[in-house]
Amino acid sequence: MSITPSRRSFLKVGLAGAVALALAGGLYRALRTPSPLRKFTLDGDAKSALAAIVAVVLKGALPVSRQDTEAAIVRVQGAIAGLPLITQKEIQDLFALLTLGPTRRFLAGIPDNWSNAKPDDIAAFLQNWRFHRISMLQSAYLALHDLIIGPWYADESTWTSIDYPGPIKELS
């Protein structure tokens, strides 16, 4: 004797499962104590992702040497350290998404690790996020862009790469 499930029984089981998950999630959130905010520092995976992205964002602005890329990462870390803790948490979440394999593949379209990613793939990912229909991805692109470009050009040593003589002396 075989039992063939009906559409109605399938929907009942699905609804019961959804209710059970909602209750479990609500119970988890009610019992969980929120973790305190703390400073974010780039770990190895985040530095690898940032190094790959820096090379593409600053393409043409620097000769893409390892030393320049490391200097840009240090500047980005300094910029992150100057932000409020809640913003640092959001940046930490962004890098967590970019470094986790499935989300890196799904959201960024980068199939390999960041150290093996092709510059064209990274440029395509950045361009996709820049004009994405989901505003959260546009915001993530702008955050990455500003975190790299701002500290880079704030440093006087990079001004020569764009022939910027510096601020007008009479105004400073």
Secondary structure, DSSP 8 states (H G I E B T S, - for coil): ------HHHHHHHHHHHHHHHHHHHHHHHHH------------HHHHHHHHHHHHHHTBTTB---HHHHHHHHHHHHHHHHTS-HHHHHHHHHHHHHHHSHHHIIIII---S-GGG--HHHHHHHHHHHHT-SSHHHHHHHHHHHHHHHHHHHHSGGGGGGGT---S-GGG-
